[in-house]
Amino acid sequence: MSLSDLMDAAANPAPLITAPGDLTVSFEFFPPKTEKMHENLWTAIRRLAPLNPAFMSVTYGAGGSTRERTHATVTAIQAETGIPAAAHLTCVAATKEEIDEIARSYWDAGIRHIVALRGDPPPRADGTGGLGGRGYEPHPGGYAYAADLVAGLKRIGDFDISVACFPEVHPEAPSAQIDLDNLKRKVDAGANRAISQFFFDVDAFLRFRDKAADAGIHVPMVPGILPILNFTKAAEMGEKCNTAIPVWMRDLFDGLDEAPETRHLVAATVAIEQCRYLEKHGVKQFHFYTMNRADLTVAICHMLGVRAAKG
């Protein structure tokens, strides 16, 4: 999608969606490390929960580094908001028995939704490894890949399972076809939906969705939307994740490093037009990477007609 496409969409917008139930949204958070981060997280959760998301998910650090904090945050979200919470779970740094025990503890706590991921090992001391670092090796005695993890979770309980998909190809995949074949294995193992890596080229997502359908993948393909709080950091993440940053987007954010209010207005506009363009092409579910901040996501959802119930 080019800048001219965005401008055309703005000039000839699809009708704003106001009827309840037309769109489904979900929100992703990461577990806090400090008391201040804990306060910021819960401020965001309490602002977003009234929008009645389908679920709220909590990430899992590289190498299982946030295991306890993820578990505590997931169970607290569901207990305090009543919104279904989803726990990220990876194959990294644990045996099958250890992962099965974690999954059973979630089931016992009433958590029925798992985001099942291969996961990325923590970076090595020399800076190699980590996301996109081609340093992954299956743990001895563990689940080797996400498809194996999905199958293992289904043996434990009838979890609602989300998996990841990559519209612009996983950075470690040898080819787009191999990446798509891997997604099909995850779905065939029992995944209920695929949530995409964030992207800014909406046509890339739509092409990927169509290719997945042609490959016999018929679960919902949910686009992951990243409202840009900091363009430089978003671009760095995009490079690691194999997410293209269009030239027109760089132009839009150019010169706004020291103008946070203007930058946020631009960020909200870009994300809103992304969502409206996708909705025009049949997308009805959106997953927002909130970065533990609510303002942009609330504004985007409001413009899309996703609002707190009155009264």
ABEGO torsion letter per residue (X at the ends): XBAAAAAAAAABBBBBBABBGABBBBBBBBBBABAAAAAAAAAAAAAAAAAGBABBBBBBBBGGAAAAAAAAAAAAAAAAAGBBBBBBBBABGBBAAAAAAAAAAAAAAGBABBBBBAEBBBBBAAGBEEBGAGABBBBBGBBABAAAAAAAAAAABBBBBBBBBBAAEBAABABAAAAAAAAAAAAAAGBABBBBBBBABAAAAAAAAAAAAAAGBABBBBBBBBBBABAAAAAAAAAAAGBBBBAAAAAAABGAAABAAAAAAAAAAAAAAAAAAAAAAGBABBBBBAGGBAAAAAAAAAAAGBBBBBX
